[in-house]
Amino acid sequence: MGELVPDLRLQEPIIEKLTSSPEFSSVTVFKVAFDKQKDVVQALGPQRRSTLI
């Protein structure tokens, strides 16, 4: 994914741990490149990078 922004660098191991646990087995995580996937960003409407929706 290239250079990670600081918030994502902190969030990523936490998200990985959570999604590997049975309680969150049905959760799907999408990583969106804020600068490159403008259509997805516009559709989801985050106001800043590293937004969890």
PDB file of N, CA, C and O in Angstrom:
ATOM      1  N   MET A   1       0.822  -1.197   0.000  1.00  0.00           N
ATOM      2  CA  MET A   1       0.000   0.000   0.000  1.00  0.00           C
ATOM      3  C   MET A   1       0.862   1.255   0.000  1.00  0.00           C
ATOM      4  O   MET A   1       0.343   2.371  -0.025  1.00  0.00           O
ATOM      5  N   GLY A   2       2.156   1.076   0.028  1.00  0.00           N
ATOM      6  CA  GLY A   2       3.032   2.239   0.020  1.00  0.00           C
ATOM      7  C   GLY A   2       3.264   2.777   1.413  1.00  0.00           C
ATOM      8  O   GLY A   2       3.121   2.053   2.398  1.00  0.00           O
ATOM      9  N   GLU A   3       3.620   4.037   1.497  1.00  0.00           N
ATOM     10  CA  GLU A   3       3.888   4.701   2.772  1.00  0.00           C
ATOM     11  C   GLU A   3       2.599   4.859   3.576  1.00  0.00           C
ATOM     12  O   GLU A   3       1.626   5.444   3.100  1.00  0.00           O
ATOM     13  N   LEU A   4       2.605   4.339   4.782  1.00  0.00           N
ATOM     14  CA  LEU A   4       1.425   4.436   5.640  1.00  0.00           C
ATOM     15  C   LEU A   4       1.431   5.746   6.410  1.00  0.00           C
ATOM     16  O   LEU A   4       2.473   6.187   6.897  1.00  0.00           O
ATOM     17  N   VAL A   5       0.265   6.360   6.517  1.00  0.00           N
ATOM     18  CA  VAL A   5       0.152   7.557   7.344  1.00  0.00           C
ATOM     19  C   VAL A   5       0.222   7.130   8.809  1.00  0.00           C
ATOM     20  O   VAL A   5      -0.142   6.000   9.132  1.00  0.00           O
ATOM     21  N   PRO A   6       0.681   8.008   9.700  1.00  0.00           N
ATOM     22  CA  PRO A   6       0.894   7.625  11.106  1.00  0.00           C
ATOM     23  C   PRO A   6      -0.314   6.980  11.782  1.00  0.00           C
ATOM     24  O   PRO A   6      -0.154   5.993  12.501  1.00  0.00           O
ATOM     25  N   ASP A   7      -1.517   7.514  11.569  1.00  0.00           N
ATOM     26  CA  ASP A   7      -2.702   6.925  12.202  1.00  0.00           C
ATOM     27  C   ASP A   7      -2.904   5.485  11.754  1.00  0.00           C
ATOM     28  O   ASP A   7      -3.202   4.611  12.568  1.00  0.00           O
ATOM     29  N   LEU A   8      -2.742   5.242  10.462  1.00  0.00           N
ATOM     30  CA  LEU A   8      -2.927   3.889   9.935  1.00  0.00           C
ATOM     31  C   LEU A   8      -1.864   2.949  10.477  1.00  0.00           C
ATOM     32  O   LEU A   8      -2.146   1.786  10.764  1.00  0.00           O
ATOM     33  N   ARG A   9      -0.651   3.446  10.615  1.00  0.00           N
ATOM     34  CA  ARG A   9       0.423   2.626  11.178  1.00  0.00           C
ATOM     35  C   ARG A   9       0.053   2.135  12.577  1.00  0.00           C
ATOM     36  O   ARG A   9       0.376   1.007  12.949  1.00  0.00           O
ATOM     37  N   LEU A  10      -0.617   2.976  13.341  1.00  0.00           N
ATOM     38  CA  LEU A  10      -1.062   2.604  14.687  1.00  0.00           C
ATOM     39  C   LEU A  10      -2.308   1.721  14.646  1.00  0.00           C
ATOM     40  O   LEU A  10      -2.439   0.797  15.449  1.00  0.00           O
ATOM     41  N   GLN A  11      -3.211   1.996  13.729  1.00  0.00           N
ATOM     42  CA  GLN A  11      -4.472   1.258  13.651  1.00  0.00           C
ATOM     43  C   GLN A  11      -4.305  -0.150  13.094  1.00  0.00           C
ATOM     44  O   GLN A  11      -4.988  -1.076  13.533  1.00  0.00           O
ATOM     45  N   GLU A  12      -3.418  -0.314  12.147  1.00  0.00           N
ATOM     46  CA  GLU A  12      -3.324  -1.575  11.415  1.00  0.00           C
ATOM     47  C   GLU A  12      -3.130  -2.805  12.308  1.00  0.00           C
ATOM     48  O   GLU A  12      -3.870  -3.774  12.137  1.00  0.00           O
ATOM     49  N   PRO A  13      -2.175  -2.823  13.253  1.00  0.00           N
ATOM     50  CA  PRO A  13      -2.031  -4.028  14.080  1.00  0.00           C
ATOM     51  C   PRO A  13      -3.253  -4.288  14.964  1.00  0.00           C
ATOM     52  O   PRO A  13      -3.572  -5.441  15.254  1.00  0.00           O
ATOM     53  N   ILE A  14      -3.927  -3.240  15.387  1.00  0.00           N
ATOM     54  CA  ILE A  14      -5.129  -3.399  16.211  1.00  0.00           C
ATOM     55  C   ILE A  14      -6.253  -4.008  15.376  1.00  0.00           C
ATOM     56  O   ILE A  14      -6.941  -4.925  15.823  1.00  0.00           O
ATOM     57  N   ILE A  15      -6.431  -3.498  14.174  1.00  0.00           N
ATOM     58  CA  ILE A  15      -7.463  -4.022  13.278  1.00  0.00           C
ATOM     59  C   ILE A  15      -7.164  -5.477  12.930  1.00  0.00           C
ATOM     60  O   ILE A  15      -8.072  -6.309  12.917  1.00  0.00           O
ATOM     61  N   GLU A  16      -5.908  -5.790  12.650  1.00  0.00           N
ATOM     62  CA  GLU A  16      -5.516  -7.170  12.339  1.00  0.00           C
ATOM     63  C   GLU A  16      -5.848  -8.103  13.497  1.00  0.00           C
ATOM     64  O   GLU A  16      -6.385  -9.190  13.286  1.00  0.00           O
ATOM     65  N   LYS A  17      -5.534  -7.687  14.704  1.00  0.00           N
ATOM     66  CA  LYS A  17      -5.808  -8.514  15.883  1.00  0.00           C
ATOM     67  C   LYS A  17      -7.313  -8.703  16.077  1.00  0.00           C
ATOM     68  O   LYS A  17      -7.776  -9.816  16.322  1.00  0.00           O
ATOM     69  N   LEU A  18      -8.066  -7.622  15.966  1.00  0.00           N
ATOM     70  CA  LEU A  18      -9.516  -7.716  16.137  1.00  0.00           C
ATOM     71  C   LEU A  18     -10.159  -8.626  15.095  1.00  0.00           C
ATOM     72  O   LEU A  18     -10.981  -9.478  15.432  1.00  0.00           O
ATOM     73  N   THR A  19      -9.786  -8.446  13.842  1.00  0.00           N
ATOM     74  CA  THR A  19     -10.429  -9.222  12.779  1.00  0.00           C
ATOM     75  C   THR A  19     -10.005 -10.681  12.773  1.00  0.00           C
ATOM     76  O   THR A  19     -10.636 -11.499  12.104  1.00  0.00           O
ATOM     77  N   SER A  20      -8.960 -11.022  13.497  1.00  0.00           N
ATOM     78  CA  SER A  20      -8.569 -12.432  13.590  1.00  0.00           C
ATOM     79  C   SER A  20      -9.258 -13.134  14.759  1.00  0.00           C
ATOM     80  O   SER A  20      -9.110 -14.344  14.928  1.00  0.00           O
ATOM     81  N   SER A  21     -10.009 -12.384  15.564  1.00  0.00           N
ATOM     82  CA  SER A  21     -10.719 -12.984  16.698  1.00  0.00           C
ATOM     83  C   SER A  21     -12.120 -13.429  16.264  1.00  0.00           C
ATOM     84  O   SER A  21     -12.706 -12.837  15.357  1.00  0.00           O
ATOM     85  N   PRO A  22     -12.655 -14.467  16.906  1.00  0.00           N
ATOM     86  CA  PRO A  22     -13.974 -14.993  16.537  1.00  0.00           C
ATOM     87  C   PRO A  22     -15.101 -13.956  16.606  1.00  0.00           C
ATOM     88  O   PRO A  22     -16.034 -14.006  15.804  1.00  0.00           O
ATOM     89  N   GLU A  23     -15.023 -13.031  17.545  1.00  0.00           N
ATOM     90  CA  GLU A  23     -16.083 -12.022  17.687  1.00  0.00           C
ATOM     91  C   GLU A  23     -16.245 -11.150  16.446  1.00  0.00           C
ATOM     92  O   GLU A  23     -17.332 -10.642  16.172  1.00  0.00           O
ATOM     93  N   PHE A  24     -15.170 -10.983  15.710  1.00  0.00           N
ATOM     94  CA  PHE A  24     -15.198 -10.113  14.534  1.00  0.00           C
ATOM     95  C   PHE A  24     -14.984 -10.895  13.238  1.00  0.00           C
ATOM     96  O   PHE A  24     -14.582 -10.322  12.225  1.00  0.00           O
ATOM     97  N   SER A  25     -15.249 -12.195  13.267  1.00  0.00           N
ATOM     98  CA  SER A  25     -15.004 -13.030  12.089  1.00  0.00           C
ATOM     99  C   SER A  25     -15.887 -12.644  10.902  1.00  0.00           C
ATOM    100  O   SER A  25     -15.532 -12.922   9.756  1.00  0.00           O
ATOM    101  N   SER A  26     -17.020 -12.013  11.158  1.00  0.00           N
ATOM    102  CA  SER A  26     -17.911 -11.629  10.061  1.00  0.00           C
ATOM    103  C   SER A  26     -17.642 -10.216   9.535  1.00  0.00           C
ATOM    104  O   SER A  26     -18.313  -9.762   8.608  1.00  0.00           O
ATOM    105  N   VAL A  27     -16.677  -9.529  10.115  1.00  0.00           N
ATOM    106  CA  VAL A  27     -16.356  -8.164   9.698  1.00  0.00           C
ATOM    107  C   VAL A  27     -15.438  -8.195   8.479  1.00  0.00           C
ATOM    108  O   VAL A  27     -14.482  -8.969   8.430  1.00  0.00           O
ATOM    109  N   THR A  28     -15.735  -7.357   7.510  1.00  0.00           N
ATOM    110  CA  THR A  28     -14.887  -7.217   6.333  1.00  0.00           C
ATOM    111  C   THR A  28     -14.187  -5.868   6.407  1.00  0.00           C
ATOM    112  O   THR A  28     -14.820  -4.843   6.662  1.00  0.00           O
ATOM    113  N   VAL A  29     -12.883  -5.876   6.183  1.00  0.00           N
ATOM    114  CA  VAL A  29     -12.095  -4.645   6.232  1.00  0.00           C
ATOM    115  C   VAL A  29     -11.627  -4.317   4.818  1.00  0.00           C
ATOM    116  O   VAL A  29     -11.059  -5.163   4.128  1.00  0.00           O
ATOM    117  N   PHE A  30     -11.870  -3.096   4.404  1.00  0.00           N
ATOM    118  CA  PHE A  30     -11.385  -2.600   3.123  1.00  0.00           C
ATOM    119  C   PHE A  30     -10.386  -1.490   3.402  1.00  0.00           C
ATOM    120  O   PHE A  30     -10.655  -0.592   4.200  1.00  0.00           O
ATOM    121  N   LYS A  31      -9.244  -1.551   2.754  1.00  0.00           N
ATOM    122  CA  LYS A  31      -8.272  -0.463   2.855  1.00  0.00           C
ATOM    123  C   LYS A  31      -8.377   0.342   1.567  1.00  0.00           C
ATOM    124  O   LYS A  31      -8.214  -0.193   0.470  1.00  0.00           O
ATOM    125  N   VAL A  32      -8.646   1.615   1.713  1.00  0.00           N
ATOM    126  CA  VAL A  32      -8.845   2.488   0.562  1.00  0.00           C
ATOM    127  C   VAL A  32      -7.700   3.481   0.495  1.00  0.00           C
ATOM    128  O   VAL A  32      -7.377   4.136   1.486  1.00  0.00           O
ATOM    129  N   ALA A  33      -7.088   3.591  -0.674  1.00  0.00           N
ATOM    130  CA  ALA A  33      -6.025   4.571  -0.896  1.00  0.00           C
ATOM    131  C   ALA A  33      -6.686   5.940  -1.081  1.00  0.00           C
ATOM    132  O   ALA A  33      -7.241   6.233  -2.140  1.00  0.00           O
ATOM    133  N   PHE A  34      -6.621   6.765  -0.046  1.00  0.00           N
ATOM    134  CA  PHE A  34      -7.323   8.053  -0.004  1.00  0.00           C
ATOM    135  C   PHE A  34      -7.014   8.916  -1.225  1.00  0.00           C
ATOM    136  O   PHE A  34      -7.912   9.551  -1.777  1.00  0.00           O
ATOM    137  N   ASP A  35      -5.761   8.944  -1.647  1.00  0.00           N
ATOM    138  CA  ASP A  35      -5.361   9.792  -2.777  1.00  0.00           C
ATOM    139  C   ASP A  35      -5.638   9.167  -4.140  1.00  0.00           C
ATOM    140  O   ASP A  35      -5.768   9.879  -5.136  1.00  0.00           O
ATOM    141  N   LYS A  36      -5.729   7.837  -4.188  1.00  0.00           N
ATOM    142  CA  LYS A  36      -5.841   7.158  -5.481  1.00  0.00           C
ATOM    143  C   LYS A  36      -7.235   6.632  -5.783  1.00  0.00           C
ATOM    144  O   LYS A  36      -7.576   6.453  -6.953  1.00  0.00           O
ATOM    145  N   GLN A  37      -8.037   6.383  -4.781  1.00  0.00           N
ATOM    146  CA  GLN A  37      -9.367   5.814  -4.993  1.00  0.00           C
ATOM    147  C   GLN A  37     -10.438   6.850  -4.638  1.00  0.00           C
ATOM    148  O   GLN A  37     -11.268   6.635  -3.754  1.00  0.00           O
ATOM    149  N   LYS A  38     -10.395   7.957  -5.341  1.00  0.00           N
ATOM    150  CA  LYS A  38     -11.286   9.089  -5.051  1.00  0.00           C
ATOM    151  C   LYS A  38     -12.763   8.711  -5.154  1.00  0.00           C
ATOM    152  O   LYS A  38     -13.585   9.237  -4.403  1.00  0.00           O
ATOM    153  N   ASP A  39     -13.113   7.807  -6.074  1.00  0.00           N
ATOM    154  CA  ASP A  39     -14.512   7.410  -6.208  1.00  0.00           C
ATOM    155  C   ASP A  39     -15.012   6.698  -4.953  1.00  0.00           C
ATOM    156  O   ASP A  39     -16.145   6.916  -4.524  1.00  0.00           O
ATOM    157  N   VAL A  40     -14.181   5.857  -4.371  1.00  0.00           N
ATOM    158  CA  VAL A  40     -14.556   5.149  -3.145  1.00  0.00           C
ATOM    159  C   VAL A  40     -14.619   6.129  -1.978  1.00  0.00           C
ATOM    160  O   VAL A  40     -15.540   6.073  -1.164  1.00  0.00           O
ATOM    161  N   VAL A  41     -13.644   7.020  -1.899  1.00  0.00           N
ATOM    162  CA  VAL A  41     -13.633   8.029  -0.834  1.00  0.00           C
ATOM    163  C   VAL A  41     -14.901   8.877  -0.916  1.00  0.00           C
ATOM    164  O   VAL A  41     -15.538   9.145   0.103  1.00  0.00           O
ATOM    165  N   GLN A  42     -15.263   9.295  -2.112  1.00  0.00           N
ATOM    166  CA  GLN A  42     -16.467  10.113  -2.279  1.00  0.00           C
ATOM    167  C   GLN A  42     -17.719   9.328  -1.889  1.00  0.00           C
ATOM    168  O   GLN A  42     -18.625   9.881  -1.265  1.00  0.00           O
ATOM    169  N   ALA A  43     -17.779   8.056  -2.247  1.00  0.00           N
ATOM    170  CA  ALA A  43     -18.953   7.235  -1.933  1.00  0.00           C
ATOM    171  C   ALA A  43     -19.110   7.011  -0.430  1.00  0.00           C
ATOM    172  O   ALA A  43     -20.229   7.002   0.083  1.00  0.00           O
ATOM    173  N   LEU A  44     -17.996   6.828   0.277  1.00  0.00           N
ATOM    174  CA  LEU A  44     -18.053   6.546   1.712  1.00  0.00           C
ATOM    175  C   LEU A  44     -18.061   7.809   2.561  1.00  0.00           C
ATOM    176  O   LEU A  44     -18.565   7.795   3.684  1.00  0.00           O
ATOM    177  N   GLY A  45     -17.508   8.901   2.039  1.00  0.00           N
ATOM    178  CA  GLY A  45     -17.583  10.200   2.690  1.00  0.00           C
ATOM    179  C   GLY A  45     -16.701  10.461   3.897  1.00  0.00           C
ATOM    180  O   GLY A  45     -17.079  11.271   4.744  1.00  0.00           O
ATOM    181  N   PRO A  46     -15.541   9.818   4.024  1.00  0.00           N
ATOM    182  CA  PRO A  46     -14.701  10.159   5.178  1.00  0.00           C
ATOM    183  C   PRO A  46     -14.177  11.588   5.049  1.00  0.00           C
ATOM    184  O   PRO A  46     -13.913  12.063   3.945  1.00  0.00           O
ATOM    185  N   GLN A  47     -14.031  12.258   6.173  1.00  0.00           N
ATOM    186  CA  GLN A  47     -13.541  13.630   6.180  1.00  0.00           C
ATOM    187  C   GLN A  47     -12.020  13.698   6.256  1.00  0.00           C
ATOM    188  O   GLN A  47     -11.423  14.726   5.934  1.00  0.00           O
ATOM    189  N   ARG A  48     -11.392  12.598   6.683  1.00  0.00           N
ATOM    190  CA  ARG A  48      -9.932  12.575   6.780  1.00  0.00           C
ATOM    191  C   ARG A  48      -9.433  11.152   6.590  1.00  0.00           C
ATOM    192  O   ARG A  48     -10.214  10.200   6.587  1.00  0.00           O
ATOM    193  N   ARG A  49      -8.149  11.024   6.434  1.00  0.00           N
ATOM    194  CA  ARG A  49      -7.529   9.709   6.264  1.00  0.00           C
ATOM    195  C   ARG A  49      -7.708   8.873   7.527  1.00  0.00           C
ATOM    196  O   ARG A  49      -8.036   9.392   8.594  1.00  0.00           O
ATOM    197  N   SER A  50      -7.490   7.584   7.384  1.00  0.00           N
ATOM    198  CA  SER A  50      -7.545   6.634   8.508  1.00  0.00           C
ATOM    199  C   SER A  50      -8.876   6.665   9.241  1.00  0.00           C
ATOM    200  O   SER A  50      -8.925   6.569  10.467  1.00  0.00           O
ATOM    201  N   THR A  51      -9.953   6.800   8.479  1.00  0.00           N
ATOM    202  CA  THR A  51     -11.290   6.804   9.058  1.00  0.00           C
ATOM    203  C   THR A  51     -11.843   5.387   9.058  1.00  0.00           C
ATOM    204  O   THR A  51     -11.789   4.689   8.046  1.00  0.00           O
ATOM    205  N   LEU A  52     -12.373   4.971  10.195  1.00  0.00           N
ATOM    206  CA  LEU A  52     -13.036   3.672  10.281  1.00  0.00           C
ATOM    207  C   LEU A  52     -14.527   3.903  10.109  1.00  0.00           C
ATOM    208  O   LEU A  52     -15.121   4.724  10.808  1.00  0.00           O
ATOM    209  N   ILE A  53     -15.128   3.178   9.181  1.00  0.00           N
ATOM    210  CA  ILE A  53     -16.559   3.348   8.899  1.00  0.00           C
ATOM    211  C   ILE A  53     -17.272   2.042   9.233  1.00  0.00           C
ATOM    212  O   ILE A  53     -18.489   1.946   9.076  1.00  0.00           O
TER     213      ILE A  53
END
